[in-house]
Amino acid sequence: MVSPARLQALEAWRNENHISLSQVNGQRRFGGPPDGWAGPAPVDGCEVFISQLPEDVFEDLLIPLFSSVGRLWEFRLMMNFSGWNRGFAYAAYGSPGEAAEAVRRLHGHRLGAAKQLCVCHSTQKKQLCVAELPVTVEQPYVLQALRALSGGVESVSLKSGKDIKGVSALVVYESHHAAAMAKKVIREGFKKRCSLTVSVKWHYSSTKVRRPLTHGEGPPRSQPPRSQPPRLQPPRLQPPHLQPPHPLSTIETFNKAPGAPGPLAPRPAPFCPSPLPEKPCLLALLQRTCGTRLDFNLESTASGPWHVCVSYSVQLPHLPTPLKGWLTVRRGVAHEDTWREVNQLVAGRALAALWPGTEGMPIQAW
């Protein structure tokens, strides 16, 4: 248990200085920005990492200490469920110079008889590695899934190799905070929405940062250029051309939009001994009809070895309420085939809701 005296001291300090603290996802946050901040948000190099904190040291001691170097833009103290801190924190200043001064003056500082603090520049990691993806996955599918689960995604690139299980995705975020928040939800999000078990970890760049030269030290000796071996390009990831037992058949159920058509009869699967031809893209037709890009809210509610049950919701510009419903699709040979079929079916239902009477038409007539 945290000492009641320490909690009372923290509360008294907050009331006296009108300090607002908010705790989200295991971290207690001050500022970001604080009240009355007039300058721009900090750039890279403005944050320091503080470790070796005693468990019973809180913001009433830490914020005044780190504010003595320069005005804080944000201070984040990592907390556990018992009320103790987890031994480390982050302090962000308005300029890189103030952050460097905090490292110079406060590294090794003692809080009373406690151990020395460790203060260094924060690495501000912005890249995540999402591993163990299927070998047939495509970059647009991964990008769409990650943007649905997290914000701030800037780019996604795929890599494969002999020492990589499946395919790994290197994801670049616009900020360290966005990457840290995404790291907490990606694994469960892929498992819930895509029925995929993936691993998520920080990606560390192999680029070495040279230390600054000290007084009297000359530049490093130039090394003769080394011959680099030819760089192998990863293979293009394409779904295998396998023949499924029959095309993805669907069991249509119902629509929930007011005025939408009723239950649709099961659509028989036509015989197709050769590889399946490409279907017209109903999703593109729907977007051209609505004149805007629509966001489908898809969620896998149940799954089995042969079928996947999916609930959907999409807001159409010409309907007062979202079009909602659920459907069951047969699993395809590749995972993305299943979700591509789901998008086709939802787009078809949306077109049927916009154009009543077209639900019985063959696909080629859209």
N, C-alpha and C positions, 0 to 999 in steps of 0.2 A: 504494500500500500504506500502511496505517496504521502509524505509528511503533510499533515494539515497546515502546519506553519508555512510550508513552501507554497501551498495552494492559496492561502490567505494573502501572502506577500505578492503573488502574481496578480490576484484579483484587485488588491489595493493599488498596485502600480497601473493596471489597466484603467481603473476608474479615475485615478488622479491625472493621467495623461491622455485620457479619452482614446485609448488604443482599441482598435477592432481586430479581432483574430477570428479566422474561420478555419474549420478543420474538414478536409475532404480527402478521401482515399489515403488515410494514414499519415497525412501531413498537415500541420497547423501553419497557416499562412498569414503573414502581415503584408499589407501593401499590394503591389502589383497593378497599378501604382498606388501609393498612399494618398490620403486626402491633401489637396493643394499642390500636387505635382504639376509643374508647368512645362517641363522639358519633354523631349521625345523618349520613347522606350529604349532601354539599353540595347546595344549591339553585342556581337560576339566579343568575348574577352572581358565582360563587365561583371561576371559572377565568380565567386570563390566558393570552394568546398571546405567545410569545417568538420573535422572528425575528432575522436577521442573526447567527446563531451561526457561529463559525469551525468548519471541518469536523472538526478534531481535538479539539474540546471535548466531553467526555462527562459522565456523571452524577457522577463523583467531584469535579467542579468546580461543576456546576450545582445539584445537590440541596442541598449545604451552603449555597450562596449564597441560594437561594430559601427555604430553611428558616430563614434568619436573620430573615425577616419574620414567619413564623408556621408552624405545623405543616402539612406537606403531607399532603393526603388521597391525591393521586395525582400522578405526574409521568410524562409521555410524551414520549420523544425519537424523532423520525422518523429512520429509518435507511435506507440503501441497501444493495445487495448487496455492495459493495466494503468495507463496514465503516465508512465515513465517515458522519457524520450529514448530514441533508438541509438543515440550516440553520435549522430551526425546531422548537419544542417547545411543550407545554402543561403548565401547573402548576395544580392544583386545590387550594384551601384549604377550611377548614371553615366560613368565613363570608365574606360579601361585603366586610366591612370589611378583612379580611386581604388579599383580592385587590386592593382599592383601594390599600392601603398598599404592596403589591408594585409596582404601577404607578408610584406616586409616588416610591418610593425606588430602584427598579432600572431604570427607563427611562433609557437613556443610559449605563448602567454599562459600564465597560471591563474586559475580562478580560485583564489584562496590557497588552501593546502592541496587542491586537486591536481591531477596530472596535467601535463602541458597540452595545450591545444595544438592540433595540426591544421594549418590553414594553407591552402594551395589553390591554384587556378582550377576552375571547373572545366571539364573537358567538353561540355555541351554536346553530347552525342545526339545525332539526328538521324542515324541510320539503323534500321532493324533488319535482321535476317529471318525470314519465315521459311523454315525447312520442312522436308518430307512431304512436299506437294506431289501429286501424281505426275508421271513423266509425260502425259498427254496434255497437261494444262497449257493454256495459252495466256500470253501477257495481258490482253484486254480483259479477260475474265478475272484474273487476279487483281488488276487495277480497280475494276468495278466492285469486286467484293470488299477490298480494303477501304475504298472510299465510302462504302455503305456502313462499315463498322467503325471507322475512325475519321477524324478530320485532319486537315493539314497535309495530306499526301501529295507530294510533288512529283515523284516518278517511281516507277517499278521496273526492274530489269530481272530477267531469269538467267540462271546459270545451272549447268549440269556438268558432271564429270565422274571419273572413276571412283573418287573418294566421297562423292555426294550421294546420299540416299534419296532417290527420286529426283526432284527439282527443288532448288532453293530460289527464293525471291529476295532481292535486295531492295528495300523500301526506303526512300529518302523523304523525310518530313521537313516542314518549314521551320520547326523549332524543336528544341529539346523537350519542352513541355508537351507538345503534341505527340512526339514519339514515346514519351514515358506513359502518357495516358493510353495510347494505342497498345503498348506492350501488355497492359493489364486486361485488354478485352479481345485481342485477336484470336487467341487460342480457343477460348470458349465460343467466340462468335463463329469461327469456321466449323467447330463441332456442331453447333446448334443449327446454323443456317445451311451449311454445305455438307454435313455428315462427313467431315474430314478431320483427322487428328494430325495437327501440325505442331511444330516446336517453334518458339519465338525467343530470340536472344539479340543482344546488342551486336552490331557489326562494327568492328574496330578497323580503321584504315591502317594500311601498312606503311603509309607515308611517314617518314621520320622528320621531326621538327628539329632544326639545328638550334643549339643554345646560342645566346648572344655572346659575342667576343668580349673578353675582359681586357682591361687596359694593358697595352704592351703585347697583346697576342695578335699575331698576324693571321691572315686568312689561311684556311686549310690548303694543303698541297693538292694540286690538280692531279687526278688519277687518269691514267690512260683509259680511253673508252673500251669497255668490254663488249665483245660480240654477244648479242642477244640471240637466243634460239628463236626460230620462227614461232610465232604465237598461233596456237591452234584455236580455231573458231569452234564454239560449241555447235552441236548439230541442231538443226531446226526441229522444233518440237511439233510434230503433227500427229493427230489421232491415227492409230493403226487402221488400215482399211480391212476391217473384219466384217463378216456378214452376220448380223444379228439373226435370231430365229425368225423374227418378223418385225416390221416397223413398229415404232413406239405407238402402241395403242393407248387410248385414253378412256377413262371412265368419267364422263362428264356428270356433274351432280346438280348444282343450282347456282343462280345469281341472286344477290341480295339487293341490287339497286332497284329503286322504285321505277316501275314501268318497264323493267328489263324482261326479256323472254323467260319462260319457265324452264323446267328440266329438259335437257337435251338427251336424245337417245344415244346409246353407245355407238361409236363410229367403228365399223368393222375395218380390220387391217387388210388392205389389198395385197394380193400375192405379188411378190417382187423377188425373183430368183437372183437378180443382179444387184450390185451395190445401189443403195438408195439414191435417187436423184435429189438435187437441192430443191427445197420448197421455196416458194415466193416468201419474202420476208414480210410477214404481217405486221411486225413491230415497226418497220420503216413506213408501211402504208398507214398505220395508225398515227404515227408522228406527223406525217404529211397532212393527214386529215385534220388533226388538232392544231397544226401550225406551231407546235412546241414540243420540246423533249419531255416525256413523261417519266416519272419515277415509279417503278413497281415496288411495292412493299411485299416481299415474298418471305414466307417462313415455313420451314419443314416441320409439320406437326407430328408426323409419324413416318417411320421408314421400316422396310423389311428387305429381305434378300432380293425381291423382284420388283417391288413397287415403292413409291415415295408419295406420301400425302402432303400437299402444299396448300396453305391458306394464302390468299392474296388480297390486296387492297390497292386501288389506283383511283386517283382523283381526275375525272375527265372534265374538261372546261365547259361542256354543254350539259352536265348533270349536276343537280344541286347537292347530292351526297356522293361519297366515294362508292365506286363499284367494288363490292366485296364478294367473296365466295371461297370455295376450295375445290380442289380437283386431285385426282390420283393419276399418276403417270407410271408407266413401266420403265424401269431403269434401262438406260442405254448401255452400249459397250463401254463408252467413256463417260466420266462424271459430267463433263460439260455438255454432252449430248442430251442428258436428262434435263438440265436447266435451260438449254436452248429450246427444247420442246415445251417446257413450262412457259417460257416467254412467248412462244408462238401461240399457245392456247389462250393465255391471258389476253394477248393482243386481239385474237379472234373474238373473244367474249366482249371485249371493249368495243370492237367494231360492230358486233351484233347489237349492243346496247345503243350505239349511236345511230345505226341504220336498222331498225326493226324489220324483220322479214328476210334478212340476208343470212341467218344462221344455218339454213339448210343448203346454201349454195356450195358447190365444190370449191376447193381452194384456188384452182386456176381461174375462177371467175371473179375473184376479188379485184 
